[in-house]
């Protein structure tokens, strides 16, 4: 098994084999909570316009996402795992668009299989890859706005890689690094209320869920829950 470490949207475009698109803060932590709370599927899209077009076609679909960390005007939910963790999504289809995570998904279609990556699903992702034994694994850390590497996504990629190679990563050390990095510290900054402290803690709940999320290619793309 060849493990490739890639970063940002440009890295997503290079992803091959089984690709894990990683967005810890907050897209794919939020997605995991939405699915855990009963959503039948998530439809990831690249643009806000696509999301509104899908809502026109399917008025009962839920719109969720952000730009610049702030909920898109006219959307039902933003990009806060804390916010959606208290919502019943039973049977609903949720359209998601974010500045980093979903950009990685729509740019990584050269991969054979696409998974969404975050710490809350890390163990299930590792278990699936170990069982599947793909020839190539592409770990894509999406970073800030999909253009600049950040601590949490690189650390999650490192964690998954270390597990696949049979070592025991020090998650608590990673948590401490993430907390003091700018992308982690913003959740404790009162001048940035769009970044809730609760979101930080939820995003760093290692292996909270026993499932992983797979992207099913089609028009539209759909994200579904899978147990390893």
DONU-437220 format. One line per 4 residues: number of its first residue (from 1); their letters; for each residue x, y, z of C-alpha. Coordinates in Angstrom, 3 decimals, padded with zeros to 6 digits. Layout:
NUM) A) X:Y:Z ~ ...
***
This chain:
1) XXXX) 000.000:000.000:000.000 ~ 001.439:003.346:-001.090 ~ 000.372:006.226:001.166 ~ 000.501:009.678:-000.383
5) XXXX) 000.193:012.871:001.653 ~ -001.389:015.765:-000.229 ~ -002.714:019.183:000.775 ~ -005.342:021.738:-000.297
9) XXXX) -007.451:021.844:-003.465 ~ -004.420:021.332:-005.682 ~ -003.613:018.162:-003.755 ~ -007.194:016.943:-004.112
13) XXXX) -006.864:017.200:-007.886 ~ -003.857:014.854:-007.696 ~ -005.571:012.268:-005.479 ~ -005.661:008.733:-006.822
17) XXXX) -006.649:005.324:-005.484 ~ -008.603:005.560:-002.254 ~ -008.669:009.224:-001.232 ~ -009.544:010.611:002.183
21) XXXX) -010.523:014.282:001.954 ~ -009.839:015.723:005.400 ~ -011.578:018.746:006.930 ~ -011.557:018.636:010.747
25) XXXX) -012.692:022.239:011.394 ~ -015.439:021.812:010.563 ~ -017.025:020.413:007.417 ~ -016.583:016.694:007.880
29) XXXX) -017.096:016.743:011.619 ~ -020.386:018.507:010.916 ~ -021.257:016.006:008.168 ~ -020.693:013.091:010.545
33) XXXX) -023.077:014.580:013.110 ~ -025.723:015.190:010.442 ~ -025.577:011.559:009.313 ~ -025.499:010.319:012.919
37) XXXX) -028.688:012.295:013.525 ~ -030.542:010.458:010.789 ~ -029.903:012.194:007.460 ~ -030.243:009.722:004.605
41) XXXX) -027.500:011.372:002.578 ~ -025.454:014.517:002.049 ~ -025.013:016.129:-001.362 ~ -021.641:017.962:-001.485
45) XXXX) -021.396:020.827:-003.969 ~ -018.736:023.354:-004.853 ~ -020.769:026.533:-005.073 ~ -023.524:028.339:-003.230
49) XXXX) -025.369:028.712:-006.532 ~ -025.494:024.939:-007.014 ~ -026.946:024.536:-003.534 ~ -029.768:026.991:-004.229
53) XXXX) -030.469:025.345:-007.599 ~ -030.886:021.993:-005.858 ~ -033.230:023.583:-003.318 ~ -035.366:024.897:-006.182
57) XXXX) -035.605:021.394:-007.619 ~ -036.114:019.754:-004.218 ~ -037.787:022.190:-001.793 ~ -037.568:019.700:001.090
61) XXXX) -033.772:019.409:000.917 ~ -031.790:021.094:003.696 ~ -029.027:023.602:002.880 ~ -025.934:023.678:005.108
65) XXXX) -022.599:025.422:004.762 ~ -020.424:028.481:005.074 ~ -018.213:030.995:003.409 ~ -015.508:032.616:005.507
69) XXXX) -016.699:030.577:008.485 ~ -020.115:032.271:008.437 ~ -023.413:030.611:007.527 ~ -024.492:031.417:003.980
73) XXXX) -027.499:033.748:003.946 ~ -030.596:031.758:003.084 ~ -029.145:028.430:004.278 ~ -030.757:026.413:007.049
77) XXXX) -027.529:025.699:008.930 ~ -023.940:026.859:008.949 ~ -020.848:024.748:009.492 ~ -021.121:024.123:013.239
81) XXXX) -021.117:020.537:014.499 ~ -022.520:021.797:017.798 ~ -025.461:023.404:016.016 ~ -026.401:020.315:014.007
85) XXXX) -025.673:017.859:016.832 ~ -029.000:018.851:018.390 ~ -031.108:018.572:015.199 ~ -033.182:015.599:014.034
89) XXXX) -032.357:015.041:010.354 ~ -034.200:011.727:010.065 ~ -034.686:010.825:006.401 ~ -033.555:014.224:005.116
93) XXXX) -031.209:015.024:002.245 ~ -028.700:017.712:003.227 ~ -026.812:019.799:000.658 ~ -023.409:020.927:001.945
97) XXXX) -020.991:023.485:000.558 ~ -017.940:024.848:002.393 ~ -014.861:026.846:001.584 ~ -012.479:023.902:001.938
101) XXXX) -013.959:020.440:002.512 ~ -016.480:020.169:-000.287 ~ -014.045:021.898:-002.646 ~ -011.731:018.954:-002.054
105) XXXX) -014.478:016.460:-002.841 ~ -015.494:018.018:-006.164 ~ -011.847:018.309:-007.214 ~ -010.836:014.740:-006.289
109) XXXX) -012.909:012.809:-008.781 ~ -009.767:011.222:-010.244 ~ -009.684:008.955:-007.196 ~ -011.280:005.509:-007.352
113) XXXX) -012.935:005.861:-003.945 ~ -013.597:008.979:-001.902 ~ -014.032:009.154:001.875 ~ -014.629:012.178:004.087
117) XXXX) -012.012:012.513:006.806 ~ -012.070:013.865:010.363 ~ -010.958:012.721:013.802 ~ -014.481:011.681:014.811
121) XXXX) -014.395:008.915:012.158 ~ -010.651:008.182:012.059 ~ -010.785:004.679:013.496 ~ -013.514:003.533:011.101
125) XXXX) -011.578:004.991:008.167 ~ -008.419:003.146:009.192 ~ -010.321:-000.114:009.660 ~ -011.888:000.169:006.200
129) XXXX) -008.552:000.889:004.502 ~ -006.886:-002.022:006.293 ~ -009.639:-004.364:005.098 ~ -009.728:-002.966:001.567
133) XXXX) -005.938:-002.826:001.046 ~ -005.983:-000.386:-001.895 ~ -002.783:-000.003:-003.879 ~ -002.736:003.770:-003.335
137) XXXX) -004.104:005.800:-000.423 ~ -004.222:009.585:-000.892 ~ -004.618:011.543:002.349 ~ -005.653:015.081:001.393
141) XXXX) -005.505:017.689:004.189 ~ -007.682:020.525:002.903 ~ -006.290:023.312:005.111 ~ -007.538:026.879:005.462
145) XXXX) -009.931:027.796:002.637 ~ -008.483:024.919:000.631 ~ -005.330:026.884:-000.171 ~ -003.095:026.918:002.937
149) XXXX) -002.124:023.910:005.090 ~ -003.286:023.968:008.702 ~ -002.450:022.045:011.854 ~ -005.655:020.080:012.375
153) XXXX) -006.012:018.610:008.887 ~ -002.316:017.766:008.574 ~ -002.455:016.163:012.029 ~ -005.474:014.072:011.068
157) XXXX) -003.664:012.881:007.943 ~ -000.639:012.072:010.090 ~ -002.821:010.178:012.558 ~ -004.408:008.024:009.837
161) XXXX) -001.050:007.372:008.163 ~ 000.609:006.370:011.449 ~ -002.232:003.947:012.237 ~ -002.014:002.398:008.767
165) XXXX) 001.745:001.933:009.209 ~ 001.178:000.170:012.520 ~ 002.446:002.841:014.901 ~ 000.556:004.499:017.755
169) XXXX) 000.165:008.237:017.173 ~ 000.079:010.543:020.186 ~ -003.355:012.096:019.791 ~ -003.101:014.204:022.952
173) XXXX) 000.091:015.814:021.657 ~ -001.728:016.564:018.408 ~ -004.626:018.086:020.332 ~ -002.240:020.412:022.183
177) XXXX) -000.614:021.520:018.919 ~ -003.985:022.150:017.336 ~ -005.221:024.151:020.333 ~ -002.414:026.702:020.099
181) XXXX) -002.323:026.910:016.299 ~ -004.185:029.905:014.822 ~ -006.853:027.648:013.321 ~ -007.528:026.149:016.761
185) XXXX) -007.120:029.261:018.865 ~ -009.855:031.096:016.939 ~ -012.477:028.929:018.686 ~ -011.512:030.576:021.961
189) XXXX) -011.492:034.143:020.604 ~ -014.561:036.129:021.762 ~ -014.197:038.441:018.775 ~ -014.999:035.515:016.439
193) XXXX) -018.412:034.257:017.585 ~ -018.883:032.270:014.378 ~ -016.298:029.837:015.763 ~ -017.827:028.253:018.870
197) XXXX) -015.639:026.674:021.528 ~ -018.005:023.678:021.510 ~ -017.084:023.060:017.869 ~ -013.421:022.706:018.790
201) XXXX) -014.170:020.065:021.399 ~ -016.588:018.129:019.192 ~ -014.107:018.091:016.305 ~ -011.458:016.543:018.554
205) XXXX) -013.592:013.714:019.912 ~ -011.462:010.910:018.519 ~ -013.497:007.977:017.137 ~ -016.822:009.313:018.352
209) XXXX) -018.557:007.484:015.494 ~ -018.195:003.875:014.379 ~ -018.956:004.648:010.719 ~ -017.202:006.429:007.882
213) XXXX) -018.659:008.528:005.059 ~ -018.208:007.506:001.426 ~ -018.866:009.650:-001.636 ~ -020.957:007.904:-004.280
217) XXXX) -020.176:009.329:-007.701 ~ -023.108:010.436:-009.798 ~ -025.144:013.525:-010.587 ~ -025.365:014.757:-007.949
221) XXXX) -022.564:013.372:-005.809 ~ -023.924:011.832:-002.622 ~ -022.343:010.998:000.714 ~ -023.593:007.919:002.563
225) XXXX) -022.876:006.207:005.855 ~ -020.859:002.980:005.811 ~ -019.763:000.688:008.632 ~ -016.342:-000.926:008.153
***
